[in-house]
Amino acid sequence: MLAVLVPVLLLGGAALWVVGWVWVLVWAVLAAAGGAVGWWAARAVRATWGYAEGETDLYLTYGLLTRQLVVIPYGRMQVVDVTSDLLEQTLGMATVQVRTAATTADSRIPGLRLDDAVQLRDRLAARSETFSTGL
């Protein structure tokens, strides 16, 4: 959000500075309001993500307007990845991605601490070997 908001604020403010300082203030207020709404929306979306490790399945839930519940049997897991982009690395976070042969839903768990993500990956990989099913 900041990667978009800061350039928009600076470039828009610079462009409007030529027109008049009153418009720069209006632009700054609108950009700040957009940032506040974006911050609230990001927190609301983050709060919708969840997961639970069951006896034989992994349960993932997400979605703000449309709630999704994805059930992944441990025996159908093929790859369990831990990824961390530049922003996540800076914040010490990671995403666990679970892949199956026929995954059509979003099967990732974002925003985990790196240590927690690695431990979850190891647990899921061990369980997927224990519950391995033939294809």
DSSP file with accessible surface (Angstrom, degrees, kcal/mol):
  #  RESIDUE AA STRUCTURE BP1 BP2  ACC     N-H-->O    O-->H-N    N-H-->O    O-->H-N    TCO  KAPPA ALPHA  PHI   PSI    X-CA   Y-CA   Z-CA
    1    1 A M    >>        0   0   92      0, 0.0     4,-2.8     0, 0.0     3,-0.6   0.000 360.0 360.0 360.0 -42.5    0.0    0.0    0.0
    2    2 A L  H 3>  +     0   0  113      1,-0.2     4,-2.2     2,-0.2    33,-0.0   0.846 360.0  62.8 -67.1 -32.3    2.8    2.4    0.8
    3    3 A A  H 34 S+     0   0   87      1,-0.2    -1,-0.2     2,-0.2     5,-0.1   0.796 115.3  32.5 -63.7 -25.8    4.6    1.5   -2.4
    4    4 A V  H <> S+     0   0  100     -3,-0.6     4,-1.9     2,-0.1    -2,-0.2   0.847 118.0  52.7 -93.5 -42.6    1.6    3.0   -4.3
    5    5 A L  H  X S+     0   0   40     -4,-2.8     4,-2.6     1,-0.2     5,-0.2   0.903 105.4  51.8 -67.1 -42.8    0.5    5.7   -1.9
    6    6 A V  H  X S+     0   0   74     -4,-2.2     4,-2.7     2,-0.2     5,-0.2   0.955 112.4  43.8 -65.1 -49.2    3.8    7.5   -1.5
    7    7 A P  H  > S+     0   0   58      0, 0.0     4,-3.0     0, 0.0     5,-0.4   0.916 114.6  50.9 -62.7 -38.0    4.5    8.0   -5.3
    8    8 A V  H  X S+     0   0   65     -4,-1.9     4,-2.3     2,-0.2     5,-0.4   0.936 112.4  46.8 -62.8 -43.1    0.9    9.0   -5.9
    9    9 A L  H  X S+     0   0   65     -4,-2.6     4,-2.2    -5,-0.2     5,-0.2   0.942 117.5  42.0 -64.1 -46.1    1.1   11.6   -3.1
   10   10 A L  H  X S+     0   0  114     -4,-2.7     4,-2.5    -5,-0.2    -2,-0.2   0.944 119.4  41.4 -68.8 -49.0    4.5   12.9   -4.3
   11   11 A L  H  X S+     0   0  128     -4,-3.0     4,-2.4    -5,-0.2     5,-0.2   0.917 118.3  46.7 -67.6 -42.3    3.8   13.0   -8.0
   12   12 A G  H  X S+     0   0   14     -4,-2.3     4,-2.5    -5,-0.4    -2,-0.2   0.917 113.6  48.6 -65.3 -41.5    0.2   14.3   -7.6
   13   13 A G  H  X S+     0   0   13     -4,-2.2     4,-1.7    -5,-0.4    -2,-0.2   0.908 111.8  49.3 -64.6 -40.7    1.4   16.9   -5.2
   14   14 A A  H  X S+     0   0   62     -4,-2.5     4,-0.8    -5,-0.2    -1,-0.2   0.913 112.8  47.4 -64.8 -41.6    4.2   18.1   -7.5
   15   15 A A  H >X S+     0   0   64     -4,-2.4     4,-0.6     1,-0.2     3,-0.5   0.900 114.5  45.9 -66.6 -39.4    1.8   18.3  -10.4
   16   16 A L  H 3X S+     0   0   44     -4,-2.5     4,-2.7     1,-0.2     8,-0.3   0.732  96.8  73.6 -77.4 -20.6   -0.8   20.2   -8.4
   17   17 A W  H 3< S+     0   0  175     -4,-1.7    -1,-0.2     1,-0.2    -2,-0.2   0.873  93.9  55.4 -58.6 -34.4    1.9   22.5   -7.0
   18   18 A V  H << S+     0   0  127     -4,-0.8    -1,-0.2    -3,-0.5    -2,-0.2   0.889 110.5  44.7 -65.2 -37.0    2.0   24.1  -10.4
   19   19 A V  H  < S-     0   0  101     -4,-0.6     2,-0.2     1,-0.3    -2,-0.2   0.908 130.4 -58.9 -75.5 -43.6   -1.8   24.8  -10.3
   20   20 A G     X  -     0   0   23     -4,-2.7     4,-1.1     1,-0.1     3,-0.4  -0.757  35.4-108.2 163.3 150.5   -1.9   26.1   -6.7
   21   21 A W  H  > S+     0   0  165      1,-0.2     4,-1.9    -2,-0.2     5,-0.2   0.768 111.8  64.8 -69.4 -24.8   -1.1   25.2   -3.1
   22   22 A V  H  > S+     0   0   77      1,-0.2     4,-2.1     2,-0.2    -1,-0.2   0.929 102.5  49.0 -63.4 -40.8   -4.8   24.8   -2.2
   23   23 A W  H  > S+     0   0  145     -3,-0.4     4,-2.7    -7,-0.2    -1,-0.2   0.821 105.6  58.0 -69.2 -28.3   -5.1   21.9   -4.6
   24   24 A V  H  X S+     0   0   29     -4,-1.1     4,-2.6    -8,-0.3    -1,-0.2   0.922 107.1  47.9 -65.3 -41.8   -2.0   20.3   -3.0
   25   25 A L  H  X S+     0   0   96     -4,-1.9     4,-2.4     2,-0.2    -2,-0.2   0.918 112.1  48.8 -64.4 -42.4   -3.7   20.4    0.4
   26   26 A V  H  X S+     0   0   62     -4,-2.1     4,-2.5     2,-0.2    -2,-0.2   0.931 112.2  49.3 -62.1 -44.8   -6.8   18.8   -1.1
   27   27 A W  H  X S+     0   0   80     -4,-2.7     4,-2.6     1,-0.2    -2,-0.2   0.913 110.5  50.3 -60.5 -42.2   -4.7   16.2   -2.8
   28   28 A A  H  X S+     0   0   40     -4,-2.6     4,-2.4     2,-0.2    -1,-0.2   0.908 110.8  48.8 -64.8 -41.2   -2.8   15.4    0.5
   29   29 A V  H  X S+     0   0   99     -4,-2.4     4,-2.5     2,-0.2    -1,-0.2   0.930 112.9  47.5 -65.1 -43.0   -6.1   15.0    2.4
   30   30 A L  H  X S+     0   0  107     -4,-2.5     4,-2.5     2,-0.2    -2,-0.2   0.908 112.6  49.1 -65.2 -40.7   -7.5   12.7   -0.2
   31   31 A A  H  X S+     0   0   11     -4,-2.6     4,-2.4     2,-0.2    -1,-0.2   0.906 111.5  49.4 -65.4 -40.2   -4.3   10.6   -0.3
   32   32 A A  H  X S+     0   0   63     -4,-2.4     4,-2.3     2,-0.2    -2,-0.2   0.910 111.2  49.5 -65.0 -40.5   -4.3   10.4    3.5
   33   33 A A  H  X S+     0   0   52     -4,-2.5     4,-2.4     2,-0.2    -2,-0.2   0.914 111.0  49.9 -64.5 -41.3   -8.0    9.3    3.5
   34   34 A G  H  X S+     0   0   42     -4,-2.5     4,-2.5     1,-0.2    -2,-0.2   0.896 110.3  50.7 -63.1 -39.6   -7.2    6.7    0.8
   35   35 A G  H  X S+     0   0   10     -4,-2.4     4,-2.5     2,-0.2    -2,-0.2   0.899 109.8  49.9 -64.4 -40.1   -4.3    5.4    2.9
   36   36 A A  H  X S+     0   0   64     -4,-2.3     4,-2.3     2,-0.2    -2,-0.2   0.926 112.4  46.7 -65.5 -43.0   -6.5    5.1    6.0
   37   37 A V  H  X S+     0   0   98     -4,-2.4     4,-2.7     1,-0.2    -2,-0.2   0.919 113.2  49.9 -64.3 -42.4   -9.1    3.2    4.1
   38   38 A G  H  X S+     0   0   24     -4,-2.5     4,-2.5    -5,-0.2    -2,-0.2   0.897 109.7  51.0 -62.7 -39.9   -6.5    1.0    2.5
   39   39 A W  H  X S+     0   0  152     -4,-2.5     4,-2.0     2,-0.2    -2,-0.2   0.930 112.1  46.5 -63.2 -45.1   -4.9    0.3    6.0
   40   40 A W  H  X S+     0   0  173     -4,-2.3     4,-2.3     1,-0.2    -2,-0.2   0.926 113.0  49.4 -63.3 -43.6   -8.3   -0.6    7.4
   41   41 A A  H  X S+     0   0   35     -4,-2.7     4,-2.6     1,-0.2     5,-0.2   0.899 109.3  52.0 -64.6 -39.6   -9.1   -2.9    4.4
   42   42 A A  H  X S+     0   0   58     -4,-2.5     4,-2.4     1,-0.2    -1,-0.2   0.914 110.9  47.4 -63.7 -41.4   -5.7   -4.6    4.7
   43   43 A R  H  X S+     0   0  173     -4,-2.0     4,-1.9     2,-0.2    -1,-0.2   0.898 112.0  50.6 -65.9 -38.8   -6.3   -5.4    8.4
   44   44 A A  H  X S+     0   0   21     -4,-2.3     4,-0.6     2,-0.2    -2,-0.2   0.920 112.4  45.9 -66.3 -41.8   -9.8   -6.7    7.6
   45   45 A V  H >X S+     0   0   63     -4,-2.6     3,-1.1     1,-0.2     4,-0.5   0.913 111.1  53.0 -67.0 -41.1   -8.6   -9.0    4.9
   46   46 A R  H >< S+     0   0  115     -4,-2.4     3,-1.1     1,-0.3    -1,-0.2   0.886 103.6  57.5 -61.7 -36.8   -5.7  -10.2    7.0
   47   47 A A  H 3< S+     0   0   84     -4,-1.9    -1,-0.3     1,-0.2    -2,-0.2   0.702  98.0  62.5 -69.5 -16.5   -8.1  -11.1    9.8
   48   48 A T  H << S+     0   0   16     -3,-1.1     2,-0.3    -4,-0.6    -1,-0.2   0.674  82.8  94.3 -83.5 -16.4  -10.1  -13.4    7.5
   49   49 A W    <<  +     0   0   40     -3,-1.1     2,-0.3    -4,-0.5    13,-0.2  -0.581  50.0 146.7 -79.5 136.7   -7.2  -15.8    6.9
   50   50 A G  E     -A   61   0A  27     11,-2.3    11,-2.6    -2,-0.3     2,-0.3  -0.988  23.8-166.3-160.4 161.9   -7.0  -18.8    9.1
   51   51 A Y  E     -A   60   0A  83     -2,-0.3     2,-0.3     9,-0.2     9,-0.2  -0.984   1.8-166.2-149.7 157.0   -5.9  -22.5    9.1
   52   52 A A  E     -A   59   0A  51      7,-2.2     7,-3.0    -2,-0.3     2,-0.7  -0.988  18.8-136.1-145.4 139.2   -6.4  -25.5   11.3
   53   53 A E  E     -A   58   0A  55     -2,-0.3     5,-0.2     5,-0.2     2,-0.1  -0.871  30.3-173.7 -97.3 112.8   -4.6  -28.8   11.3
   54   54 A G        -     0   0   20      3,-2.8    -2,-0.0    -2,-0.7     0, 0.0  -0.226  41.0 -89.6 -92.8-172.7   -7.1  -31.7   11.6
   55   55 A E  S    S+     0   0  170      1,-0.2     3,-0.1    -2,-0.1    -1,-0.0   0.923 119.6   0.3 -64.7 -46.0   -6.5  -35.4   12.0
   56   56 A T  S    S+     0   0   69      1,-0.1    18,-2.2    18,-0.0    19,-0.4   0.447 128.3  50.8-122.7  -6.0   -6.5  -36.2    8.3
   57   57 A D  E     - B   0  73A  32     16,-0.3    -3,-2.8    17,-0.1     2,-0.5  -0.950  64.7-132.2-137.0 156.0   -7.0  -32.8    6.6
   58   58 A L  E     -AB  53  72A   0     14,-3.0    14,-2.9    -2,-0.3     2,-0.5  -0.919  26.0-152.8-103.7 130.8   -5.6  -29.2    6.6
   59   59 A Y  E     -AB  52  71A  85     -7,-3.0    -7,-2.2    -2,-0.5     2,-0.4  -0.919  12.7-176.1-109.5 127.1   -8.4  -26.6    6.7
   60   60 A L  E     -AB  51  70A   2     10,-2.9    10,-3.2    -2,-0.5     2,-0.4  -0.965   0.9-176.4-120.1 139.0   -7.8  -23.2    5.2
   61   61 A T  E     +AB  50  69A  38    -11,-2.6   -11,-2.3    -2,-0.4     2,-0.3  -0.992  15.1 141.1-135.8 141.9  -10.3  -20.3    5.4
   62   62 A Y  E     + B   0  68A  32      6,-1.6     6,-3.1    -2,-0.4   -13,-0.1  -0.972  13.1 101.6-164.3 168.1  -10.2  -16.8    3.9
   63   63 A G        -     0   0   15    -18,-0.3     4,-0.1    -2,-0.3     5,-0.0   0.188  38.1-147.4 115.7 129.8  -12.3  -14.2    2.2
   64   64 A L  S    S+     0   0   87      2,-0.1     3,-0.2     3,-0.1   -19,-0.0   0.918  99.7  15.7 -88.1 -54.4  -13.9  -10.9    3.3
   65   65 A L  S    S+     0   0  167      1,-0.3     2,-0.5     2,-0.0    -2,-0.0   0.844 137.9  33.7 -89.0 -39.3  -17.0  -10.7    1.1
   66   66 A T  S    S-     0   0   97      2,-0.0    -1,-0.3     0, 0.0     2,-0.3  -0.960  83.2-144.3-119.2 111.9  -17.1  -14.4    0.0
   67   67 A R        -     0   0  131     -2,-0.5     2,-0.4    -3,-0.2    -4,-0.2  -0.558  14.6-161.6 -77.4 136.4  -15.8  -16.8    2.6
   68   68 A Q  E     -B   62   0A  81     -6,-3.1    -6,-1.6    -2,-0.3     2,-0.5  -0.948   9.5-166.8-117.1 141.3  -13.9  -19.8    1.3
   69   69 A L  E     -B   61   0A 116     -2,-0.4     2,-0.5    -8,-0.2    -8,-0.2  -0.988   9.2-170.3-126.4 117.4  -13.2  -23.0    3.2
   70   70 A V  E     -B   60   0A  19    -10,-3.2   -10,-2.9    -2,-0.5     2,-0.5  -0.944   4.7-163.3-111.0 127.5  -10.6  -25.3    1.5
   71   71 A V  E     -B   59   0A  69     -2,-0.5   -12,-0.2   -12,-0.2    -2,-0.0  -0.958   7.1-174.0-111.9 119.9  -10.0  -28.8    2.8
   72   72 A I  E     -B   58   0A   8    -14,-2.9   -14,-3.0    -2,-0.5     2,-0.1  -0.948  19.7-137.3-117.6 112.9   -6.8  -30.4    1.8
   73   73 A P  E >   -B   57   0A  55      0, 0.0     3,-1.5     0, 0.0     4,-0.5  -0.451  16.7-130.2 -65.0 137.9   -6.3  -34.1    2.7
   74   74 A Y  G >  S+     0   0    0    -18,-2.2     3,-1.2     1,-0.3   -17,-0.1   0.869 106.5  60.0 -57.6 -35.9   -2.7  -34.7    3.9
   75   75 A G  G 3  S+     0   0   13    -19,-0.4    58,-1.1     1,-0.3    -1,-0.3   0.678 101.7  53.5 -68.5 -17.4   -2.4  -37.6    1.6
   76   76 A R  G <  S+     0   0  111     -3,-1.5    25,-0.5    56,-0.1     2,-0.3   0.489  79.6 113.0 -96.2  -4.5   -3.0  -35.4   -1.5
   77   77 A M  E <   +C  100   0B  13     -3,-1.2    23,-0.2    -4,-0.5     3,-0.1  -0.527  33.7 170.3 -71.0 129.4   -0.3  -32.8   -0.7
   78   78 A Q  E     +     0   0B 109     21,-3.0     2,-0.4     1,-0.4    22,-0.2   0.767  65.1  16.5-105.2 -42.1    2.5  -32.9   -3.3
   79   79 A V  E     -C   99   0B  61     20,-1.6    20,-3.0     2,-0.0     2,-0.5  -1.000  54.1-168.7-137.5 135.1    4.6  -29.8   -2.4
   80   80 A V  E     -C   98   0B  22     -2,-0.4     2,-0.3    18,-0.2    18,-0.2  -0.975  21.3-174.7-123.3 112.0    4.7  -27.6    0.6
   81   81 A D  E     -C   97   0B  49     16,-3.0    16,-2.7    -2,-0.5     2,-0.5  -0.800  21.9-152.2-107.8 150.6    6.7  -24.4    0.0
   82   82 A V  E     +C   96   0B  37     -2,-0.3     2,-0.3    14,-0.2    14,-0.2  -0.992  25.5 178.0-116.3 119.8    7.8  -21.6    2.2
   83   83 A T  E     -C   95   0B  67     12,-2.9    12,-3.1    -2,-0.5     2,-0.3  -0.909  13.6-175.5-121.3 154.7    8.2  -18.4    0.3
   84   84 A S        -     0   0   33     -2,-0.3    10,-0.1    10,-0.2    -2,-0.0  -0.873  10.4-156.8-151.5 110.3    9.1  -14.9    1.4
   85   85 A D     >  -     0   0   91     -2,-0.3     4,-2.8     1,-0.1     5,-0.2  -0.145  43.5 -86.1 -78.6-177.9    9.2  -11.9   -0.9
   86   86 A L  H  > S+     0   0  132      1,-0.2     4,-2.1     2,-0.2     5,-0.1   0.910 128.5  46.1 -60.4 -43.2   11.3   -8.8   -0.2
   87   87 A L  H  > S+     0   0  119      1,-0.2     4,-1.8     2,-0.2    -1,-0.2   0.929 113.6  48.9 -66.0 -43.6    8.6   -7.1    2.0
   88   88 A E  H  >>S+     0   0   29      1,-0.2     5,-3.3     2,-0.2     4,-0.6   0.894 109.7  52.6 -63.4 -38.7    8.0  -10.3    3.9
   89   89 A Q  H ><5S+     0   0  123     -4,-2.8     3,-0.9     1,-0.2    -1,-0.2   0.912 107.5  51.9 -62.0 -41.1   11.7  -10.7    4.5
   90   90 A T  H 3<5S+     0   0  108     -4,-2.1    -1,-0.2     1,-0.3    -2,-0.2   0.880 114.9  42.1 -62.4 -36.8   12.0   -7.2    5.8
   91   91 A L  H 3<5S-     0   0  110     -4,-1.8    -1,-0.3    -5,-0.1    -2,-0.2   0.436 114.3-114.9 -90.3  -2.0    9.2   -7.9    8.3
   92   92 A G  T <<5S+     0   0   39     -3,-0.9    22,-1.8    -4,-0.6     2,-0.2   0.836  74.1 127.8  72.7  32.0   10.5  -11.4    9.2
   93   93 A M  E   < - D   0 113B  56     -5,-3.3     2,-0.3    20,-0.3    -1,-0.2  -0.701  35.9-173.5-117.8 170.1    7.4  -13.1    7.7
   94   94 A A  E     - D   0 112B   0     18,-2.5    18,-2.1    -2,-0.2     2,-0.4  -0.957  19.4-126.2-155.1 168.7    6.7  -15.9    5.2
   95   95 A T  E     -C   83   0B   9    -12,-3.1   -12,-2.9    -2,-0.3     2,-0.6  -0.980  14.6-145.3-123.2 134.7    3.9  -17.6    3.3
   96   96 A V  E     -CD  82 109B   0     13,-2.1    13,-2.7    -2,-0.4     2,-0.5  -0.897  16.3-164.3-100.1 123.8    3.3  -21.4    3.3
   97   97 A Q  E     -CD  81 108B  41    -16,-2.7   -16,-3.0    -2,-0.6     2,-0.5  -0.943   1.9-162.4-111.3 126.5    2.0  -22.6   -0.1
   98   98 A V  E     -C   80   0B   0      9,-2.8     2,-0.4    -2,-0.5   -18,-0.2  -0.941   8.8-166.8-110.9 126.3    0.4  -26.1   -0.3
   99   99 A R  E     +C   79   0B 111    -20,-3.0   -21,-3.0    -2,-0.5   -20,-1.6  -0.934   9.5 174.9-117.7 138.7    0.1  -27.7   -3.8
  100  100 A T  E >   -C   77   0B  30     -2,-0.4     3,-0.8   -23,-0.2   -23,-0.1  -0.738  46.6 -98.1-126.0 177.1   -1.9  -30.7   -4.8
  101  101 A A  T 3  S+     0   0   72    -25,-0.5   -24,-0.1    -2,-0.2    -1,-0.0   0.854 119.8  26.0 -67.3 -32.8   -2.5  -32.3   -8.2
  102  102 A A  T 3  S+     0   0   83     -3,-0.0     2,-0.4     0, 0.0    -1,-0.2  -0.136  78.5 155.3-126.5  39.8   -5.9  -30.5   -8.7
  103  103 A T    <   +     0   0   55     -3,-0.8     4,-0.1     1,-0.2     3,-0.0  -0.547   4.8 156.8 -73.7 121.7   -5.7  -27.4   -6.6
  104  104 A T        +     0   0  145     -2,-0.4     2,-0.2     2,-0.1    -1,-0.2   0.510  56.9  71.7-113.8 -15.9   -8.1  -24.7   -8.0
  105  105 A A  S    S-     0   0   32      1,-0.1     2,-0.7     2,-0.0   -35,-0.0  -0.531  99.1 -88.0 -96.9 167.0   -8.5  -22.7   -4.8
  106  106 A D        -     0   0   52     -2,-0.2     2,-0.4     1,-0.1   -36,-0.1  -0.643  45.1-178.5 -75.0 112.7   -6.0  -20.5   -3.1
  107  107 A S        +     0   0    2     -2,-0.7    -9,-2.8    -9,-0.1     2,-0.3  -0.552  36.7 109.7-117.4  66.5   -4.0  -22.8   -0.8
  108  108 A R  E     -D   97   0B  87     -2,-0.4   -11,-0.2   -11,-0.2    -2,-0.0  -0.957  53.9-147.1-136.1 156.4   -1.6  -20.6    0.9
  109  109 A I  E     -D   96   0B   8    -13,-2.7   -13,-2.1    -2,-0.3     3,-0.4  -0.914  28.1-169.3-124.1  99.3   -1.2  -19.3    4.4
  110  110 A P  E     +     0   0B  17      0, 0.0   -15,-0.2     0, 0.0    -2,-0.0  -0.437  55.4  35.1 -88.9 161.9    0.3  -15.8    4.3
  111  111 A G  E    S+     0   0B  15      1,-0.2     2,-0.2   -17,-0.1   -16,-0.2   0.700  72.7 144.9  78.0  22.0    1.7  -13.6    7.1
  112  112 A L  E     -D   94   0B  18    -18,-2.1   -18,-2.5    -3,-0.4    -1,-0.2  -0.634  57.9-102.6 -88.2 150.8    3.3  -16.2    9.3
  113  113 A R  E  >  -D   93   0B 146     -2,-0.2     4,-2.6   -20,-0.2   -20,-0.3  -0.452  37.3-114.6 -62.4 148.1    6.5  -15.6   11.2
  114  114 A L  H  > S+     0   0   78    -22,-1.8     4,-2.3     1,-0.2     5,-0.2   0.900 115.3  49.1 -57.2 -43.9    9.4  -17.3    9.4
  115  115 A D  H  > S+     0   0  104    -23,-0.2     4,-2.2     1,-0.2    -1,-0.2   0.916 112.5  48.0 -62.8 -42.3   10.1  -19.8   12.2
  116  116 A D  H  > S+     0   0   62      1,-0.2     4,-2.5     2,-0.2    -1,-0.2   0.884 110.5  52.3 -65.3 -38.5    6.4  -20.7   12.4
  117  117 A A  H  X S+     0   0    0     -4,-2.6     4,-2.6     2,-0.2    -2,-0.2   0.915 109.8  48.1 -64.8 -42.3    6.2  -21.1    8.7
  118  118 A V  H  X S+     0   0   47     -4,-2.3     4,-2.4    -5,-0.2    -2,-0.2   0.921 112.8  48.1 -65.3 -42.5    9.2  -23.5    8.6
  119  119 A Q  H  X S+     0   0  107     -4,-2.2     4,-2.4    -5,-0.2    -2,-0.2   0.915 112.2  49.3 -64.7 -40.8    7.8  -25.5   11.5
  120  120 A L  H  X S+     0   0    0     -4,-2.5     4,-2.8     2,-0.2     5,-0.2   0.926 110.1  51.4 -63.7 -43.7    4.3  -25.7    9.7
  121  121 A R  H  X S+     0   0   81     -4,-2.6     4,-2.6     1,-0.2     5,-0.2   0.931 110.6  48.5 -58.3 -44.5    6.0  -26.8    6.5
  122  122 A D  H  X S+     0   0   85     -4,-2.4     4,-2.2     2,-0.2    -1,-0.2   0.913 112.5  47.8 -64.8 -41.9    7.9  -29.6    8.3
  123  123 A R  H  X S+     0   0   94     -4,-2.4     4,-2.5     2,-0.2    -1,-0.2   0.929 113.8  47.0 -63.5 -44.5    4.7  -30.8   10.1
  124  124 A L  H  X S+     0   0    0     -4,-2.8     4,-2.5     1,-0.2    -2,-0.2   0.903 111.6  50.7 -66.4 -40.1    2.7  -30.8    6.8
  125  125 A A  H  X S+     0   0   33     -4,-2.6     4,-1.6    -5,-0.2    -1,-0.2   0.921 111.9  47.7 -63.0 -42.3    5.4  -32.6    4.9
  126  126 A A  H  X S+     0   0   52     -4,-2.2     4,-1.9    -5,-0.2    -2,-0.2   0.923 113.8  46.8 -64.8 -43.0    5.7  -35.3    7.6
  127  127 A R  H  X S+     0   0   80     -4,-2.5     4,-2.6     1,-0.2    -1,-0.2   0.864 107.4  56.8 -67.7 -35.7    1.9  -35.7    7.7
  128  128 A S  H  < S+     0   0   22     -4,-2.5    -1,-0.2     1,-0.2    -2,-0.2   0.867 109.4  46.6 -66.1 -32.1    1.7  -35.9    3.9
  129  129 A E  H >< S+     0   0  154     -4,-1.6     3,-0.8    -5,-0.2    -1,-0.2   0.874 112.5  50.1 -73.1 -36.7    4.2  -38.8    3.9
  130  130 A T  H 3< S+     0   0  111     -4,-1.9    -2,-0.2     1,-0.2    -1,-0.2   0.906 118.6  37.0 -66.4 -41.4    2.3  -40.5    6.7
  131  131 A F  T 3< S+     0   0   75     -4,-2.6    -1,-0.2    -5,-0.1    -2,-0.2   0.116  84.7 156.9 -98.7  21.6   -1.1  -40.2    5.0
  132  132 A S    <   -     0   0   90     -3,-0.8     2,-0.3    -5,-0.1   -57,-0.1  -0.195  20.3-168.8 -55.3 130.9    0.3  -40.8    1.5
  133  133 A T        -     0   0   66    -58,-1.1     2,-0.1    -5,-0.1    -1,-0.1  -0.927  23.6-107.3-121.5 149.4   -2.4  -42.1   -0.9
  134  134 A G              0   0   69     -2,-0.3   -59,-0.0     1,-0.1   -58,-0.0  -0.398 360.0 360.0 -73.8 148.8   -2.0  -43.5   -4.4
  135  135 A L              0   0  153     -2,-0.1    -1,-0.1   -59,-0.0   -59,-0.0  -0.740 360.0 360.0-101.4 360.0   -3.0  -41.4   -7.4
